[in-house]
Structures are given as structure tokens and as C-alpha cells.
Amino acid sequence: MDGPKFHLAQGDAVAWLRTMPAESIDLVVTDPPYESLEKHRAIGTTTRLKHSKASSNDWFSIFPNTRFPELFSEVYRVLRKNTHFYLYCDPETMFVAKPMAEAAGFKFWKPIIWDKCLGPDTLVWTERGVQRIADIQVGDRVAIPEGGTTEVRATRRTRALSLRLSLSDGTDVIASREHRFMLADRRIVEARELEAGSTFCTRPVLSRFTVLAPHAAALTRNWIERPPAISVLSVADVGEQDLVDISVADRDELFLLANGVVTHNCAIGMGYHYRARYECILFFEKGKRKLNDLGVADILEAKRINGGYPAEKPPSVSETLIRQSTERGELVIDPFMGSGSVGVAAINLGRAFCGNDLCVEAVDITRKRLTDGGGSEVTVLASEPSRGQLGLSV
């Protein structure tokens, strides 16, 4: 039996949308190459080259902000009544895109965020002593697995669904479900993958702390080596928690907790002043459609893609959006599909998918990913992909 159907096109996004019949699409999820990306790439902390060092793919052409009105007009036209539209963007573009999408007829609900962090009471080794992660300051130095220390460049607070990890050394750690730890076999896994018996990779550290010496006014520093092996005793869901994240200068983004456990913070994002640690997904509605699960939080947790296609998004984030706003068998489209992460999410969930990109290489990459994922490509001879040709009711 054939898997979910997909159709791919190569060309200008707006021109592609104009080939589609009005009210023929069930959901649009897309990530345009917005203008501010060019600014971030040109300044300081991001690649200044047209060719990305993080991947084998050239950076895409920018979609200018001045074209947003025509884009949103076409997205609104092709969407069926009572549907949703999700737009990935950075906070700067959000202020530009929101009023333009509203002018096209959409109702704006809110920005959705994705992130991953540790609870504020988590103890981290620093050169000035063991500190709560909430008390770590920019400029502090934390230990890294290969030895030595690295500088903390930024800190950030957020809130997300979390787990309590009870460890064999008697400590507990609160972590977002997607916060990453290194296991004893050197695999990096998310907290939600841990179970009783999971053993962490640890590195011996001299954990400095300060006590008041008896009969003395001075403070005395003592150094204690922590246990070399620590395992998980239990994992408990604790719902939404206040969390803290630190950004470190080490290229591998690894550092040590106070007990020597190797952990991994968020991959630091783009930007110049206060580099981005998250991205927005603007949530728009045409008509009125209820989300499928009203219990999903507005902070979505998923690790970033490192070394992939430029600005590639994790399919798991789009899976949440697609699951919330469609039913199995409905049609999802992405006019700026890049390497096809939205398509991968759609096929994984049994939805049909139509995607477009200006770059020929992106189309080739997406085709392979969707075919490998069990999708069945439809070759459309007409100028537009119809619902009937994709095996959907017209």
C-alpha cells in the first residue's frame, strides 16, 4: 500500500501559491528566508559567507519584507475556511509580519516558542564555586568534559514541561523534556529518553565550596572529588517549571554539573546583540478552528539541527503544529520548504504534503527524505496540484 502522497515544485513561493485553487489547503506551515537573516549573517557572530560552513549547501536568497503582503494574501486565499497558518520567524520579523498577516484577513493568536533548559536549583561547577544555575553570571567559567573551563556568554530564563531526575548520588535535577545529557557510552540523549538505570557520562571534578571554619572569622575553601559513576534512579513528570539556560563559549556546548555529569545546553543561535536562544512561530487562524489538544503548552521543546541544511528546523516541532491543526489524510503545504522538515512531519503523521522551494537542491533533498520516510510522490502534469490527484476528497 502506498504511503502518504506528496508533490514537490521548484520556483517562486508566491507564484506557486497562485497556481492553487482557492480554499483547497488544510494547513500552511512555512519558514521564509526573512530579511533579518541577512543582517545576522553579515555581523559578528554568524557566518559572513554565502556558503555555510555548517553544511554543504549555499545560503538561500532572502524573501524581502515588502513581499509579505502578497504572500499572506495568497496563503489566506488558498486555505480552507476554519484553518490555521504557522509562520516561523525571529522576534524582529514578528513585528513586521503580524500586522501584514492581519491585514490579509488572519486572526493572530500568539507567538509559540521552542526552547530547552535546566531548573534554577541545578548545581553547576564554576571557578568561583558550585553555583545554582540561576545564580550563574555572564563571565563565569564552567568546566568542560575534556578538561579546563569555558566562559558563560549569556543566561536566559523560560518555562517549559519538565522532568525530575533522581540520581544515585542523592541529588535531583529538574530538566526540560528535551534537555540533553551524555550517557556513559558517549551518546547524547534527551531527558525524556532517560529511564531508571540510565548511566551518565561523568568527569571527575574538584567541586569547590565555601564553609565557615570553626573558631575563625575567615572562610575556608575545601575541595572534594565527586563520584565517577552516576545513574538515574527514577524519572518523574513535574509539568511546567521555571527553567534557566546558559550559553557557553565552548564549540561543543558541553559543560559539567556540580557532580560531574556531562550536560548540553541549547545550541546558541544567530544574532549580534544578545544572540538568539529561541525562535518564534506565529500562530494565525482563518475563520475559527479549535486546536485538537488544548493542553499543549506554547513553549515547544526540540533540539536544534546542527550541521544540516541552512536554518533547518526540527520536524518534531512541525509535527506538534500539524497534529494540533489537522486530521489524518488532510493536506499540508510549505511554500518555502528548504530541505523538507515540514514535509517529513506531515508524512510521519499520515498527512498529504505539497512543497515548493526556489532551490533545485532543496527539492532533491526533500524528495529523498520524503521517499525514504515512506511517502509516495505524485507527478502532477497540470499547472497546480489538486486535492484529487493527491488522493484527497475535493
Beta strands, then each sheet from edge to edge (+ up, - down):
strand 1: 5-10
strand 2: 25-30
strand 3: 79-89
strand 4: 107-114
strand 5: 123-124
strand 6: 131-132
strand 7: 141-143
strand 8: 149-167
strand 9: 172-176
strand 10: 180-182
strand 11: 188-190
strand 12: 199-200
strand 13: 206-212
strand 14: 219-225
strand 15: 230-248
strand 16: 254-256
strand 17: 262-264
strand 18: 280-286
strand 19: 299-300
strand 20: 331-334
strand 21: 352-357
strand 22: 376-377
sheet 1: 19+ 4+ 18- 3+ 2+ 20+ 21+ 1+ 22+
sheet 2: 5+ 6-
sheet 3: 7+ 8- 9+
sheet 4: 7+ 8- 15+ 12-
sheet 5: 11+ 10- 17+ 16-
sheet 6: 13+ 14-
end
